[in-house]
Amino acid sequence: MKKNLLILLLFWGGRVELSAQTIAQQFVAISSGAGTVSDMDLKEPTGRGSVLIAMPVLLSPDVKVLSVTDDAPAGGNTYKQVPGANSSCSGKSLTIWYCENCNPGVTELKFHLSGHVKASINAFLEVSDLALSSVLDGAGAQVSNGTAASGDTEVGPSITTTARDFVIARYFSTPPGPTGVTPATWTYATSYVYLRDAAPGTYQPTLTGGRAAGDFCMGIAAFKIAAPVHASIQRQ
């Protein structure tokens, strides 16, 4: 997967305001024959203070993720599960986990499971410039056992935010999966879609280009961005 590094600078009058989120790394990995622990190796060590978002889909029914741990050199980070974002479809289960203001240097995550799974599909993002504490904006939302409508559109859950947020929705769809998302403000990636710098409001992604009448499930969560940093510009 490509590494995306995006830095947005907003110039207002004589000030520079830095507030947008940087996705330091993001990718999806398949762990087969995972047993009761599913491992995920990261592409590069994580940075200081990032929010780590882990979104496993288990391919065996009736198995749950009990906890998520990592190998941060200064001590493993604590991961929390987003309440309300659990979803399921076609014998698959989907959850969203996160670590805020994390210790740096993580190179491996472990998903500890309630039973044996034949495989899992684990999505991961490292996002900087998010709030250092109380980063989750309310509870998540979900759609379970959804069916594509209007031919090939998969209407996801609706989430209402109270702050300026990074919003992400993890999904699983019957192959062949979707190829896009609407509205156009969303960014599409295989297995998830996201919004950067979303103002307080209500958001609902719709996936497009998938299988007609296919099954799908989706969980969604919102994370508060860091307070803007203001810097004066000296005029000559």
FINU-369412 format. One record per residue: residue number from 1; residue in three letters; x, y, z of N, C-alpha, C in turn. Coordinates in Angstrom, 1 decimal, decimal comma. Each point is the difference from the previous one (the first is absolute). Layout:
// FINU-369412
NODE   pos   code     n.xx     n.yy     n.zz    ca.xx    ca.yy    ca.zz     c.xx     c.yy     c.zz
NODE   NUM    ALA        X        Y        Z        X        Y        Z        X        Y        Z
...
//
This chain:
// FINU-369412
NODE   pos   code     n.xx     n.yy     n.zz    ca.xx    ca.yy    ca.zz     c.xx     c.yy     c.zz
NODE     1    MET      0,8     -1,2      0,0     -0,8      1,2      0,0      0,9      1,2      0,0
NODE     2    LYS     -0,5      1,1     -0,7      0,7      1,2      0,0     -0,1      0,7      1,4
NODE     3    LYS      1,1      0,7      0,3      0,0      0,8      1,2     -0,5      1,4     -0,4
NODE     4    ASN     -1,0      0,5      0,7     -0,5      1,3     -0,3      0,5      1,0      1,1
NODE     5    LEU      0,5      1,2     -0,5      0,4      1,0      1,0     -0,5      1,3     -0,5
NODE     6    LEU     -1,0      0,5      0,7     -0,7      1,2     -0,5      0,1      1,1      1,1
NODE     7    ILE      0,5      1,2     -0,3      0,1      1,1      0,9     -0,8      1,2     -0,6
NODE     8    LEU     -1,0      0,5      0,7     -0,7      1,1     -0,5      0,3      1,3      0,8
NODE     9    LEU      0,3      1,0     -0,7      0,3      1,3      0,6     -1,1      1,0     -0,4
NODE    10    LEU     -0,7      0,6      1,0     -1,0      1,0     -0,2      0,5      1,4      0,4
NODE    11    PHE      0,0      0,8     -1,0      0,5      1,4      0,2     -1,2      0,9      0,2
NODE    12    TRP     -0,1      0,6      1,2     -1,0      1,0      0,2      0,6      1,3      0,5
NODE    13    GLY      0,0      1,0     -0,9      0,6      1,2      0,3      1,5     -0,1      0,3
NODE    14    GLY      0,4      0,4      1,2      1,5     -0,1      0,3      0,3     -1,2      0,9
NODE    15    ARG     -0,8     -1,0      0,0      0,2     -1,2      0,9      0,0     -1,3     -0,9
NODE    16    VAL      0,8     -0,9      0,5     -0,1     -1,4     -0,5     -0,7     -0,9      1,0
NODE    17    GLU     -1,0     -0,7     -0,4     -0,7     -0,9      0,9      0,2     -1,4     -0,4
NODE    18    LEU      0,6     -0,8      0,8      0,2     -1,4     -0,3     -0,9     -0,9      0,8
NODE    19    SER     -0,9     -0,7     -0,7     -0,9     -0,9      0,8     -0,4     -1,3     -0,7
NODE    20    ALA      0,4     -0,1     -1,3     -0,5     -1,2     -0,7      0,7     -1,2      0,3
NODE    21    GLN     -0,6     -1,2     -0,2      0,6     -1,3      0,4      1,0     -0,5     -1,1
NODE    22    THR      1,0     -0,6      0,5      1,0     -0,7     -0,9     -0,1     -1,5      0,2
NODE    23    ILE     -0,3     -0,7     -1,1      0,0     -1,4      0,0      1,4     -0,5     -0,2
NODE    24    ALA      0,7     -0,4      1,0      1,4     -0,4     -0,1      0,2     -1,3     -0,7
NODE    25    GLN     -0,9     -1,0      0,3      0,0     -1,3     -0,7     -1,4     -0,6      0,0
NODE    26    GLN     -0,3     -0,8     -1,0     -1,3     -0,7      0,0      0,1     -1,2     -0,9
NODE    27    PHE     -0,6     -1,1      0,4      0,0     -1,1     -0,9     -0,9     -1,1      0,6
NODE    28    VAL     -0,2     -1,0     -0,8     -0,9     -1,2      0,3      0,9     -1,2     -0,1
NODE    29    ALA     -0,1     -1,0      0,9      0,8     -1,2      0,0     -0,9     -1,2      0,3
NODE    30    ILE      0,2     -1,1     -0,7     -0,8     -1,2      0,3      0,9     -1,0      0,9
NODE    31    SER     -0,6     -0,4      1,1      0,7     -1,0      0,8     -0,8     -1,3     -0,1
NODE    32    SER      0,7     -1,0     -0,5     -0,7     -1,3     -0,2      0,5     -1,0      1,0
NODE    33    GLY     -0,9     -0,9      0,4      0,4     -1,0      1,0      0,4      0,6      1,3
NODE    34    ALA     -0,8      1,1      0,4      0,5      0,8      1,1     -0,1     -0,6      1,4
NODE    35    GLY     -0,7     -1,1      0,1     -0,2     -0,6      1,3     -0,8      0,9      0,9
NODE    36    THR      0,4      0,2      1,3     -0,7      0,9      0,9      0,7      1,3      0,1
NODE    37    VAL      1,1      0,3     -0,7      0,7      1,3     -0,1      0,3      0,3     -1,4
NODE    38    SER     -0,4      1,1     -0,4      0,2      0,5     -1,4      1,1      1,1      0,0
NODE    39    ASP      1,1     -0,2     -0,6      1,1      0,9      0,0     -0,1      1,0     -1,2
NODE    40    MET      0,5      1,2      0,2      0,1      1,0     -1,1      1,3      0,7      0,1
NODE    41    ASP      0,9     -0,1     -1,0      1,2      0,7      0,0     -0,2      1,3     -0,8
NODE    42    LEU      0,5      1,1      0,6     -0,1      1,3     -0,6      1,1      0,3     -1,0
NODE    43    LYS     -0,3      0,9     -0,9      1,0      0,3     -1,1      1,2      0,7      0,6
NODE    44    GLU     -0,2      0,9      1,0      1,1      0,7      0,7     -0,4      0,3      1,4
NODE    45    PRO      0,9      0,3      0,9     -0,3      0,4      1,4     -0,9      1,2      0,0
NODE    46    THR     -0,9      0,0      1,0     -0,9      1,1      0,1      0,6      1,2      0,7
NODE    47    GLY     -0,5      1,2     -0,2      0,5      1,2      0,6     -0,6      0,3      1,4
NODE    48    ARG      0,6      1,0      0,6     -0,4      0,4      1,4     -1,4      0,8     -0,1
NODE    49    GLY     -0,9     -0,4      0,9     -1,2      0,8      0,1     -1,1     -0,3     -1,0
NODE    50    SER      0,3     -1,0     -1,0     -1,0     -0,3     -1,0     -1,2     -0,7      0,6
NODE    51    VAL     -1,1      0,0     -0,7     -1,2     -0,9      0,3      0,2     -1,2     -0,9
NODE    52    LEU     -0,1     -1,2      0,5      0,1     -1,2     -0,7     -1,4     -0,6     -0,1
NODE    53    ILE     -0,5     -0,3     -1,2     -1,3     -0,5     -0,2      0,1     -1,4     -0,7
NODE    54    ALA     -0,5     -1,0      0,7      0,1     -1,4     -0,4     -1,4     -0,5     -0,2
NODE    55    MET     -0,3     -0,6     -1,2     -1,4     -0,4     -0,4      0,0     -1,4     -0,5
NODE    56    PRO      0,0     -1,0      0,8      0,0     -1,4     -0,4     -1,4     -0,5     -0,5
NODE    57    VAL      0,0     -0,8     -1,0     -1,2     -0,8     -0,4      0,4     -1,4      0,1
NODE    58    LEU     -0,8     -0,8      0,9      0,3     -1,4      0,2     -0,9     -0,8     -1,0
NODE    59    LEU      0,7     -1,0     -0,6     -0,7     -0,8     -1,0     -0,6     -1,2      0,5
NODE    60    SER     -0,1     -0,2      1,3     -0,7     -1,1      0,6     -1,1      0,4      0,9
NODE    61    PRO     -1,2     -0,6      0,0     -1,1      0,5      0,8      0,2     -0,3      1,5
NODE    62    ASP     -0,7      0,8      0,8      0,0     -0,2      1,5      1,4      0,1      0,6
NODE    63    VAL      0,9      0,7     -0,6      1,3      0,3      0,6      0,1      1,5      0,2
NODE    64    LYS      0,5      0,5      1,1      0,1      1,4      0,3      1,5      0,4      0,3
NODE    65    VAL      0,3      1,3     -0,3      1,3      0,6      0,4     -0,2      0,4      1,5
NODE    66    LEU      0,8     -0,6      0,9      0,0      0,3      1,4      0,8      1,2      0,4
NODE    67    SER      1,2      0,1     -0,7      0,9      1,2      0,3      1,0      0,1     -1,1
NODE    68    VAL      0,6      1,2     -0,1      1,0      0,3     -0,9      1,3      0,5      0,7
NODE    69    THR      1,1     -0,6     -0,3      1,3      0,4      0,7      1,0      0,3     -1,1
NODE    70    ASP      1,1      0,7      0,4      1,1      0,3     -0,9      1,3     -0,1      0,7
NODE    71    ASP      1,1      0,3     -0,7      1,4     -0,2      0,5      0,7      1,3      0,1
NODE    72    ALA     -0,6      1,1      0,4      0,6      1,3      0,2      1,2     -0,2      1,0
NODE    73    PRO      1,2      0,5     -0,4      1,2     -0,3      0,9     -0,2      0,6      1,4
NODE    74    ALA     -0,7      1,2      0,1     -0,1      0,6      1,3     -1,2     -0,6      0,9
NODE    75    GLY     -0,6     -1,0     -0,6     -1,1     -0,7      0,7     -1,2     -0,1     -1,0
NODE    76    GLY     -0,7     -1,1      0,0     -1,1     -0,2     -0,9     -1,1      1,0      0,2
NODE    77    ASN     -0,6      0,4     -1,1     -1,1      1,0      0,1     -1,3     -0,7      0,4
NODE    78    THR     -1,0      0,8      0,4     -1,3     -0,4      0,4     -0,9      0,3     -1,2
NODE    79    TYR     -0,7     -1,0     -0,5     -1,0      0,1     -1,1     -1,4     -0,1      0,6
NODE    80    LYS     -0,9      0,9     -0,5     -1,4      0,0      0,4     -0,8     -0,3     -1,2
NODE    81    GLN     -1,1     -0,7      0,3     -1,0     -0,4     -1,1     -1,0      1,1     -0,1
NODE    82    VAL     -0,3      0,4     -1,2     -1,0      1,1     -0,2     -1,4     -0,6      0,2
NODE    83    PRO     -0,7      0,5      1,1     -1,3     -0,5      0,2     -1,0      0,3     -1,1
NODE    84    GLY     -0,9     -0,9     -0,3     -1,0      0,2     -1,0      0,4     -0,2     -1,4
NODE    85    ALA      1,3     -0,3     -0,2      0,5     -0,2     -1,4      0,2     -1,4     -0,4
NODE    86    ASN     -0,4     -1,0      0,9      0,1     -1,4     -0,3     -1,0     -0,4     -1,1
NODE    87    SER      0,3     -0,7     -1,0     -0,9     -0,4     -1,0      0,3     -1,4     -0,5
NODE    88    SER     -0,9     -0,7     -0,7      0,2     -1,3     -0,5     -0,9     -0,3     -1,2
NODE    89    CYS      0,5     -0,9     -0,9     -0,7     -0,4     -1,2      0,6     -1,3     -0,5
NODE    90    SER     -0,8     -0,8     -0,5      0,5     -1,3     -0,7      1,0     -0,7      0,8
NODE    91    GLY     -0,2     -0,1      1,3      0,9     -0,8      0,9      1,3      0,8      0,3
NODE    92    LYS      0,1      1,3     -0,3      1,2      0,7      0,2     -0,3      1,1      1,1
NODE    93    SER      1,0      0,3      0,9     -0,2      1,0      1,0      1,0      1,1     -0,2
NODE    94    LEU     -0,4      1,3      0,3      0,8      1,1     -0,3      0,0      0,9      1,3
NODE    95    THR      1,2      0,5      0,4      0,1      0,9      1,1      1,0      1,1     -0,3
NODE    96    ILE     -0,1      1,1      0,8      1,0      1,1     -0,2      0,6      0,2      1,4
NODE    97    TRP      1,4      0,0      0,0      0,7      0,3      1,2      1,0      1,2     -0,2
NODE    98    TYR      0,3      0,6      1,1      0,9      1,2     -0,1      0,9      0,2      1,2
NODE    99    CYS      1,1      0,6     -0,2      0,9      0,4      1,1      0,3      1,5     -0,2
NODE   100    GLU     -0,2      0,8      1,0      0,3      1,4     -0,1      1,3      0,4      0,7
NODE   101    ASN      0,7      1,0     -0,6      1,2      0,5      0,6      1,0     -1,1      0,3
NODE   102    CYS      0,2     -0,9     -1,0      0,7     -1,3      0,2      1,5      0,2      0,2
NODE   103    ASN      0,6     -0,9      0,7      1,4     -0,2      0,1      0,5     -0,3     -1,4
NODE   104    PRO      1,1      0,6     -0,5      0,5     -0,2     -1,3      0,8     -1,3     -0,2
NODE   105    GLY      0,3     -0,3     -1,2      0,9     -1,2     -0,4     -0,7     -1,3     -0,1
NODE   106    VAL     -1,4      0,0     -0,2     -0,7     -1,2     -0,1      0,3     -0,6     -1,4
NODE   107    THR      0,3     -1,3      0,0      0,3     -0,7     -1,3     -0,9     -1,2     -0,2
NODE   108    GLU     -0,8     -0,4      1,1     -0,9     -1,2     -0,1     -1,2      0,2      0,9
NODE   109    LEU     -1,1     -0,4     -0,5     -1,3     -0,1      0,8     -0,4     -1,4      0,1
NODE   110    LYS     -0,6     -0,3      1,1     -0,6     -1,4      0,2     -1,4      0,2      0,4
NODE   111    PHE     -0,9     -0,8     -0,7     -1,4      0,0      0,3     -0,3     -1,3      0,7
NODE   112    HIS     -0,4      0,1      1,3     -0,3     -1,2      0,8     -1,4     -0,4     -0,1
NODE   113    LEU     -0,3     -1,2     -0,4     -1,3     -0,4     -0,4     -0,6     -1,0      1,0
NODE   114    SER     -1,4     -0,1     -0,1     -0,7     -0,9      0,9      0,0     -1,5     -0,4
NODE   115    GLY      0,5     -0,2     -1,3      0,1     -1,3     -0,5      0,8     -0,1     -1,2
NODE   116    HIS      0,1     -1,1     -0,7      0,8     -0,2     -1,2     -0,7      0,6     -1,2
NODE   117    VAL      0,7      0,7     -0,9     -0,5      0,5     -1,2      0,8     -0,6     -1,2
NODE   118    LYS     -0,7     -0,2     -1,1      0,8     -0,4     -1,2      0,8      1,1     -0,6
NODE   119    ALA     -0,5      1,2      0,2      0,7      1,2     -0,6     -0,6      1,3      0,6
NODE   120    SER      0,7      1,1     -0,1     -0,5      1,3      0,3      0,6      1,0     -1,0
NODE   121    ILE     -0,8      1,0     -0,2      0,4      1,1     -0,9      0,2      1,3      0,9
NODE   122    ASN      1,2      0,4      0,2      0,3      1,0      1,0      0,4      1,3     -0,8
NODE   123    ALA     -0,8      1,1      0,3      0,3      1,3     -0,5      0,7      0,9      1,0
NODE   124    PHE      0,9      0,8     -0,4      0,8      0,8      1,0      0,2      1,4     -0,5
NODE   125    LEU     -0,1      1,0      0,8      0,4      1,4     -0,3      0,7      0,6      1,1
NODE   126    GLU      1,1      0,8     -0,3      0,7      0,8      1,0     -0,3      1,4     -0,4
NODE   127    VAL     -0,7      0,8      0,9     -0,4      1,3     -0,3      0,5      1,0      1,1
NODE   128    SER      0,7      1,0     -0,5      0,5      1,0      0,9     -0,9      1,3      0,0
NODE   129    ASP      0,3      0,9      0,9     -0,7      1,3      0,1     -1,5     -0,2      0,4
NODE   130    LEU     -0,2     -1,1      0,8     -1,3     -0,2      0,7      0,2      0,4      1,4
NODE   131    ALA     -1,1      0,1      0,7      0,0      0,3      1,5      0,8     -1,0      0,8
NODE   132    LEU      0,7      0,5      1,0      0,9     -0,8      0,8     -0,8     -0,8      1,1
NODE   133    SER     -1,2      0,5      0,3     -0,8     -0,7      1,0     -1,4      0,1     -0,4
NODE   134    SER     -0,9     -0,9      0,5     -1,4      0,0     -0,3     -0,2      0,2     -1,5
NODE   135    VAL      0,7     -0,7     -0,8      0,0      0,2     -1,5     -1,3     -0,5     -0,6
NODE   136    LEU     -0,7     -1,0      0,5     -1,2     -0,5     -0,6     -1,1      1,0      0,2
NODE   137    ASP     -0,7      0,3     -1,1     -1,1      0,9      0,0     -1,3     -0,8      0,1
NODE   138    GLY     -0,5     -0,2      1,2     -1,2     -0,8      0,2      0,1     -1,5     -0,3
NODE   139    ALA     -1,1     -0,6     -0,2      0,1     -1,4     -0,4      0,0     -0,2     -1,5
NODE   140    GLY      0,3     -1,2     -0,4      0,0     -0,3     -1,4     -1,4     -0,4     -0,4
NODE   141    ALA     -0,2     -0,5     -1,3     -1,2     -0,5     -0,5      0,3     -1,2     -0,9
NODE   142    GLN     -1,1     -0,7     -0,4      0,3     -1,2     -0,8     -1,2     -0,4     -0,8
NODE   143    VAL      0,2     -0,8     -1,1     -1,0     -0,7     -0,8      0,5     -1,5      0,0
NODE   144    SER     -0,9     -0,9      0,4      0,3     -1,4     -0,1     -1,0     -0,7     -0,9
NODE   145    ASN      0,5     -1,0     -0,7     -0,8     -0,8     -1,0     -0,8      1,0     -1,0
NODE   146    GLY      0,8      0,9     -0,5     -0,6      0,9     -1,0     -0,1     -0,6     -1,3
NODE   147    THR     -0,8      0,5     -0,9     -0,2     -0,5     -1,3      0,1      1,2     -1,0
NODE   148    ALA      0,8     -0,1     -1,0      0,2      1,1     -1,0     -1,4      0,4     -0,6
NODE   149    ALA     -0,2      1,3      0,0     -1,2      0,5     -0,6      0,2      0,7     -1,3
NODE   150    SER     -1,1      0,2     -0,8      0,1      0,7     -1,2      1,1     -0,6     -0,9
NODE   151    GLY      0,1     -1,3     -0,1      0,9     -0,6     -0,9      1,3     -0,4      0,8
NODE   152    ASP      0,9      1,0      0,2      1,3     -0,3      0,5      0,4      1,0      1,1
NODE   153    THR     -0,9      0,8      0,6      0,4      0,9      1,0     -0,2     -0,6      1,4
NODE   154    GLU      0,9      0,3      0,9      0,0     -0,5      1,4      0,0      1,2      0,9
NODE   155    VAL     -1,2      0,2      0,6     -0,2      1,2      0,8      0,5     -0,3      1,5
NODE   156    GLY      1,0      0,8      0,4      0,7     -0,3      1,3     -0,8      0,7      1,1
NODE   157    PRO      0,5     -0,2      1,2     -0,6      0,6      1,2      0,2      1,5      0,0
NODE   158    SER     -0,9      0,7      0,8      0,1      1,5      0,1      0,6      0,3      1,4
NODE   159    ILE      1,0      0,9      0,0      0,6      0,5      1,3     -0,1      1,5      0,1
NODE   160    THR     -0,3      0,5      1,2     -0,1      1,4      0,2      1,2      0,4      1,0
NODE   161    THR      0,8      1,0     -0,5      1,1      0,4      0,8     -0,2      1,3      0,7
NODE   162    THR      0,8      0,3      1,0     -0,1      1,2      0,8      1,2      0,9     -0,2
NODE   163    ALA      1,0     -0,5     -0,6      1,3      0,8     -0,2      0,5     -0,1     -1,4
NODE   164    ARG      1,1      0,6     -0,3      0,6     -0,2     -1,3      0,8     -1,3      0,1
NODE   165    ASP     -0,2     -0,9     -0,9      0,4     -1,4      0,2      0,6     -0,6     -1,2
NODE   166    PHE      0,7     -1,1      0,2      0,4     -1,0     -1,0     -1,0     -1,1      0,2
NODE   167    VAL     -0,7     -0,3     -1,1     -1,1     -1,0      0,0      0,4     -1,2     -0,8
NODE   168    ILE     -0,1     -1,2      0,5      0,3     -1,2     -0,8     -1,0     -1,1      0,1
NODE   169    ALA     -0,3     -0,6     -1,1     -1,0     -1,1     -0,1      0,7     -1,3     -0,5
NODE   170    ARG      0,0     -1,0      0,7      0,6     -1,3     -0,4     -1,2     -0,9     -0,5
NODE   171    TYR      0,2     -0,7     -1,1     -1,1     -0,8     -0,6      0,6     -1,4     -0,5
NODE   172    PHE     -1,0     -0,9     -0,1      0,3     -1,3     -0,7     -1,2     -0,2     -0,9
NODE   173    SER      0,3     -0,3     -1,3     -1,0     -0,2     -1,0      0,1     -1,4     -0,7
NODE   174    THR     -1,1     -0,5     -0,5      0,1     -1,2     -0,8      0,8      0,2     -1,3
NODE   175    PRO      1,0     -0,7     -0,3      0,8      0,2     -1,2     -0,9     -0,1     -1,3
NODE   176    PRO      0,2      0,8     -1,0      1,1      1,0     -0,1     -0,5      1,2      0,8
NODE   177    GLY      1,0      0,6      0,8     -0,4      1,1      0,8     -0,2      1,3     -0,7
NODE   178    PRO     -0,4      1,1      0,7     -0,2      1,3     -0,6      1,3      0,6     -0,5
NODE   179    THR     -0,2      1,0     -0,9      1,1      0,6     -0,6      0,1      1,5      0,3
NODE   180    GLY     -1,0      0,6      0,7     -0,1      1,4      0,3     -0,9      0,3      1,1
NODE   181    VAL     -0,1      1,3      0,3     -0,8      0,5      1,1     -0,6      1,3     -0,3
NODE   182    THR     -1,2      0,3      0,5     -0,6      1,3     -0,1     -0,5      0,4      1,4
NODE   183    PRO     -0,1      1,3      0,3      0,3      1,2     -0,8      1,6      0,0     -0,3
NODE   184    ALA      0,3      1,0     -0,9      1,4      0,1     -0,5      1,0      0,4      1,0
NODE   185    THR     -0,5      0,6      1,2      0,8      0,4      1,0      0,8     -1,2      0,7
NODE   186    TRP     -0,6     -1,2     -0,1      0,6     -1,1      0,5      1,2     -0,5     -0,8
NODE   187    THR      1,0     -0,6      0,6      1,1     -0,6     -0,7     -0,2     -1,5      0,0
NODE   188    TYR      0,1     -0,7     -1,1     -0,2     -1,4     -0,1      1,3     -0,8      0,1
NODE   189    ALA      0,1     -1,0      0,8      1,1     -0,9      0,0     -0,6     -1,4      0,1
NODE   190    THR      0,7     -1,0     -0,5     -0,5     -1,4      0,1     -0,2     -0,3      1,5
NODE   191    SER     -1,1     -0,4      0,4     -0,4     -0,5      1,4     -0,5      1,2      0,9
NODE   192    TYR      0,3      1,2     -0,3     -0,5      1,1      0,8     -0,1      1,3     -0,8
NODE   193    VAL     -0,7      1,0      0,5     -0,1      1,3     -0,6      0,1      1,0      1,2
NODE   194    TYR      0,5      1,3     -0,3      0,2      0,9      1,1     -0,2      1,5     -0,5
NODE   195    LEU     -0,2      0,8      1,0     -0,1      1,5     -0,2      1,0      0,6      0,9
NODE   196    ARG      0,7      1,1     -0,6      0,9      0,8      0,8     -0,7      1,3      0,3
NODE   197    ASP      0,3      0,6      1,1     -0,4      1,4      0,4     -1,5      0,1     -0,2
NODE   198    ALA     -0,8     -0,9      0,5     -1,4      0,1     -0,2     -0,6      0,9      1,1
NODE   199    ALA     -0,7      1,0     -0,4     -0,7      0,9      1,0     -1,1     -0,7      0,8
NODE   200    PRO     -0,3      0,5      1,1     -1,1     -0,7      0,8     -1,3     -0,1     -0,9
NODE   201    GLY     -0,6     -1,2      0,0     -1,1     -0,3     -0,8     -0,3     -1,4     -0,1
NODE   202    THR     -0,8     -0,4     -1,0     -0,5     -1,4     -0,2      0,6     -0,5     -1,3
NODE   203    TYR      0,6     -1,2      0,1      0,7     -0,6     -1,2     -0,5     -1,4     -0,2
NODE   204    GLN     -0,1     -0,4     -1,3     -0,4     -1,3     -0,3      0,6     -0,4     -1,4
NODE   205    PRO      0,9     -0,9      0,0      0,6     -0,4     -1,3     -0,9     -1,0     -0,7
NODE   206    THR      0,0      0,0     -1,4     -0,6     -1,0     -0,8      1,0     -0,6     -1,0
NODE   207    LEU      0,2     -1,3      0,1      1,0     -0,6     -0,9     -0,7     -0,3     -1,3
NODE   208    THR      0,8      0,1     -1,1     -0,5     -0,2     -1,3      0,9     -1,0     -0,8
NODE   209    GLY     -0,6     -0,6     -1,0      0,7     -0,9     -0,9      0,2     -1,4      0,5
NODE   210    GLY     -0,7     -0,4      1,0      0,1     -1,4      0,5     -0,9     -1,0     -0,7
NODE   211    ARG     -0,3     -1,1      0,7     -0,8     -1,0     -0,5     -1,5      0,3      0,2
NODE   212    ALA     -0,8     -0,1     -1,1     -1,4      0,2      0,1     -0,6     -0,9      1,0
NODE   213    ALA     -0,8      0,5      1,0     -0,7     -0,7      1,0      1,0     -0,8      0,9
NODE   214    GLY      1,3      0,5      0,0      1,0     -0,7      0,9     -0,2      0,4      1,5
NODE   215    ASP      0,6     -0,9      0,8     -0,1      0,3      1,5      1,2      0,9      0,4
NODE   216    PHE     -0,2      0,8      1,0      1,1      0,8      0,5     -0,3      0,3      1,5
NODE   217    CYS      1,1      0,5      0,7     -0,1      0,5      1,3      1,0      1,1      0,1
NODE   218    MET     -0,2      1,0      1,0      0,8      1,1      0,1     -0,1      0,6      1,4
NODE   219    GLY      1,2      0,4      0,5      0,1      0,7      1,3      0,6      1,4     -0,2
NODE   220    ILE     -0,4      1,0      0,7      0,5      1,3     -0,2      0,4      0,7      1,3
NODE   221    ALA      1,0      0,8      0,0      0,5      0,7      1,2      0,5      1,4     -0,3
NODE   222    ALA      0,0      0,9      0,9      0,6      1,4     -0,2      1,0      0,3      1,1
NODE   223    PHE      1,1      0,6     -0,4      1,1      0,4      0,9      0,3      1,5     -0,1
NODE   224    LYS      0,1      0,6      1,1      0,2      1,5      0,1      1,4      0,3     -0,5
NODE   225    ILE      0,1      1,1     -0,8      1,3      0,5     -0,4      0,6      0,8      1,1
NODE   226    ALA      1,3      0,3      0,0      0,7      0,8      0,9     -0,4      1,4     -0,1
NODE   227    ALA      0,1      0,8      1,1     -0,3      1,4     -0,1      1,0      0,7     -1,0
NODE   228    PRO     -0,5      0,9     -0,7      0,9      0,7     -1,0      1,2      0,7      0,7
NODE   229    VAL      1,1      0,0     -0,7      1,2      0,6      0,5      0,2      1,3     -0,9
NODE   230    HIS      0,0      1,1      0,7      0,1      1,3     -0,7      1,5      0,5      0,1
NODE   231    ALA      0,4      0,5     -1,1      1,4      0,6     -0,1     -0,1      1,3     -0,8
NODE   232    SER      0,6      1,1      0,5      0,0      1,3     -0,6      1,0      0,0     -1,2
NODE   233    ILE     -0,4      0,7     -1,0      0,9      0,2     -1,2      0,5      1,4      0,1
NODE   234    GLN      1,3      0,2      0,0      0,6      1,3      0,0      0,0      0,6     -1,3
NODE   235    ARG     -0,6      1,2     -0,2     -0,1      0,7     -1,3      1,2      0,9     -0,1
NODE   236    GLN      0,7      0,0     -1,1      1,2      0,8     -0,2     -0,4      1,4     -0,5
//
